[in-house]
């Protein structure tokens, strides 16, 4: 049972729990400052991989700046005592339109990595999206997450047997929905990693789904060092710059549940995804980790939501740090919002408890934002709730 099912009425009641408990939280509740607090706990390599961005970080900064340009216009006396943030996205119920973004190699942030994250998400009923590049396998994560909702994110590598096997395993392990990340035909130019000659996957990190996979293992070259063999074999199938729209046709042969494309920033690509029959998209620029100089994700959200929002599910991530950010993305047309680095900073700071803290604070702030702006739920948020400055 999630906490909400167990009786929490409104997420903002978390505030009273803190005040009445009288114990100052270990982790800041100023969610935009999580990065600075987490930075102090991360090794230089982990900091470089997690916090830093592609290029000189222009797109990551643009992501944040885009949120600041929108301002909510609070409305008064609307009776917001019966707020409801609960919703359903592609058959998955959630207590609020918030999900855990797929993030690879979470053991860089904390030794328990994805297991801590999925336990925290399960406790609050927030759907967890498992990265193909995770440090724990589908099966380990499924066991840790129990009955809680979970989706799976696939990177299309060049070996179709591995796709088929991943999708089979994901289904068997209870992952309901597939997210295919399309903004990573190659890894972006990330100076922080390059300067340290640090690539987690080539060090054997983040390959748990692969090294536990029969199709991947079947083609491993002979080697006295299994770790080196796995990393080298993986590097031979990822990246996959030749991937095209036609190349995605295999998905329907191996997956009968909903499929979304993650990493869409162009209206024409969104239309093409809808025309091709995909169930949804995640408007995202990978948090500014892929193409530096790319447009801020929030800046393209309204036009994309306008163009395809009635035909498919539009989700959003990139630059979301606070409950207010979530409210703004919802107002601009997202059905739900994925948290990326914000939950990861909580993980770095205090494992499962840290992720729970970030989720509780984000939910509480979203709930308060809805109330203070005069909305009884996220469904009432719309572009008319804001002005652009
Ligand atoms: C990511 N992201 C990501 N996306 C994906 O589809 N598969 C993955 O394995 C990863 N791995 C990953 C690792 C790390 C360390 C980060 C920070 C991000 C991108 C992620 O899903 C999401 O799009 C961004 O994190 C959103 O931007 P913010 O919220 O971090 O600014």
Boltz pocket constraint, residues with backbone or C-beta under 6 A from the ligand:
constraints:
  - pocket:
      binder: B
      contacts: [[A, 49], [A, 50], [A, 51], [A, 63], [A, 101], [A, 102], [A, 103], [A, 104], [A, 131], [A, 132], [A, 133], [A, 134], [A, 153], [A, 181], [A, 262], [A, 284], [A, 285], [A, 286], [A, 287], [A, 288], [A, 289], [A, 317], [A, 318], [A, 319], [A, 320], [A, 338], [A, 339], [A, 340], [A, 341], [A, 342]]
      max_distance: 6.0
